[in-house]
Each structure stands twice: as C-alpha cells, then as structure tokens.
Amino acid sequence: MMLGSGDSSHIVKLRGLPFSTSVEDVLDFLDGVNVINGKEGVHMTEVRPGRPSGECFVEVESQDDVDAALKKDKENMGKRYIEVFSTDRQDMEWALNAMRQNENGFDGIPNISDDMGVVKLRGLPFGCSKDEIIQFFDGLTVAVDGVHLLSDHTGRASGEAFVHFVDKESAQEALIRDREKIGHRYIEVFRSSAEEVRAYGARMESGFRGNRGYRPTPYDRNDRFSGRFGARGSFGSFGRGGGGGGNFGGRGGFRNRGGGGGGCFSVHMRGLPFKATPQDIAYFFKPIWPTNINILYDNSGRPSGEADVEFECHEDAMRAMRRDKNNMDHRYIELFLNSSPGGGATSGGGSFKQNRNFRDY
C-alpha cells in the first residue's frame, strides 16, 4: 500500500464504517472534499488480514477540506453514522505500519537450522518494521528473511520478534544490544534457539490463529501488556481492588515508575467499557506508549470502568490528554491529568540500563 504522493499533512480519520465499505464509498461520503490523488489518498485499515477495523484515513488537499470533512461528522453511510476526526500523519502512519506488521508477521515455521543463532526481542513499538529491526542490529549479519514478527492470541502484533543470524557468535554479540532503543522504546534482547522458534511455529500451525478452543501458553500470552504488566499474562494482577500500581512482569525486569502513588506521570481514565483490556487501553493512546496500566476494580472484584495509566514523561502524559472525550466502543472516555513537569522521574536512563548478565527469555 502506497501513501498518497502529496506532501500535505491535512488528514482526516473516519470511524464507524460498515465492514463492507469500499474506497469508492468513502469518496462518495466525502463528496465535495478534495482528496489527494483520489483513491490513492484513502487508506482503509484492518485489525488483521480480512477483518476491517471500521476506520480509514484520508489525505486531503487543504485545511478547508479538513473543515468540510468535519462538517460530515455523524452523517450516515447506509444505516450507520460515521464519526469524522482531524488527525495527523503520525497517527496515520502508526496505524498503517501496525496493519502491515500484522499482515507480514509470523507465517509458519521458518527455514532455520541449529547452526544459526537466534535471539528474541520484546517491547517493540506497534508498527515497528522488519527493516527497523535489521537497522537495530546494524553491524551484525541478520540471516535472509531472518526477522519474524510475532502475534498474540488475538492475532494482533505482540511487540515481540525472533531474529536469527547466520551464526551463533553473531547472536551472542546481539545480546549486547539489550535495552538499546528503537525510537523511544527500550528493546529487550533474550537468548533463544531454533528449537524455540520451531515450537512457536508448531503452536501457530496447531491452531494459534483459528482454533477457538485453543488456550494460549504463557509464551503466547506474553503480549505487549498482558506479559509486561501482568504476572504471566494474568489480567487479574492489574491492581485488583484499586490499590497500587499494576505489576510489571518479573521476567521483563522493568520497574514500576511510581508505584501507583503521587508524583508519577499518569492519566486517570473514567468511563471505560467493562470488557476493556490493557491492550484496548494501549491502543486508545496510540502512538504514545504507556509504561504501566492499572485497571481498577470495585469491592466485588468487577471492573469499575476506571484505570490509571502511567507514561514515561510529563510530555507524554500531556499528549495523552488530547484523547479526552474520545470514544472506546461507543463510550466516550474522560481523562484527568495526574502529572507535573519534573515530578515522578524515579530512575533515569543511566540506572535503568544497568550492567547485568545476559538473560534467557
């Protein structure tokens, strides 16, 4: 999929599209709005191949066209009303990259020999490309087709990948890149093996994608937020009863930046759907990355519809507040800022990236 060739940053997002919506339907809905390059300026998105997300991005020629599109907010397409938002190129490219990652992820057992060295990455940004991972290991020789992006049990990109090298010496050297960054994210690098890759592929083959009766193993459940913030993927570890910050996965070695108390860079959420998961909350704030998600429960143990979400810095928390009054599953979410400049940085980068032994995943 190619983005429109125009340099414009005038972009609108449509939400609530019927799953059968075509590019032509979008252009008809936006009648009178100048779309860059016609069909090429409309970018439909999917949550996974073959499953439309109900959202699309449209590149338009000017701010006047953005304003004209916004006037169509809540107008109907068929029997459904469509929400129209003004957005930016970063949001569009984040969504399109994440979609491509799901399309081009792990596609069966790779051709890998026991002589190859293998590492596993965790903490990749949503939408991270294979080329970015190869660049992360600049100076080392990644094998041909040696990057395999992994999915969680819902089919979404999990933020993990296997990378195999031409020899085990290169994989050993790759471990030194542990806790280095892609963008603003620290990437964890673990030892792995051809055996682990084959085992993962076998699980995929046996129903990881389509078998409703399949129950994910701890590896499968270690997706971006169930594994990072929950104990072995347990949803119930997210601050049940409302006390304290959510637990960081002990295997990941991350620290709780604030312990649920004052001083951390956090945003309080109210009005969440009761079925909302940590992944849903993370997606709500994209492309900003939470460092901790603490879903709050009432005294009977049921979700309260509230959560505390921590971020890496005050600037990220301020950016997150732009999502105030946006919808999640047709419910609008209220956000409350619990952050101040300079308050809550408990451990700087120097103490976070510390000397330690290489870890097995």
Secondary structure, DSSP 8 states (H G I E B T S, - for coil): ----S-----EEEEES--TT--HHHHHHHTTTS-BTTGGGGEEEEEEETTEEEEEEEEEBSSHHHHHHHHTTTT-EETTEE-EEEEE-HHHHHHHHHHHHHHHTS--S-----TTSEEEEEE---TT--HHHHHHHTTTS-EEEEEEEEEE-TTSSEEEEEEEEESSHHHHHHHGGGTT-EETTEE-EEEE--HHHHHHHHHHIIIIITT-TT----HHHH--TTHHHHSGGG-GGGTTGGG-S-----TTTT---SSTTSTTS-EEEEES--TT--HHHHHHHTTTS-EEEEEEEE-TTSSEEEEEEEEESSHHHHHHHGGGTT-EETTEE-EEEEE--TT----S-HHHHS------B-
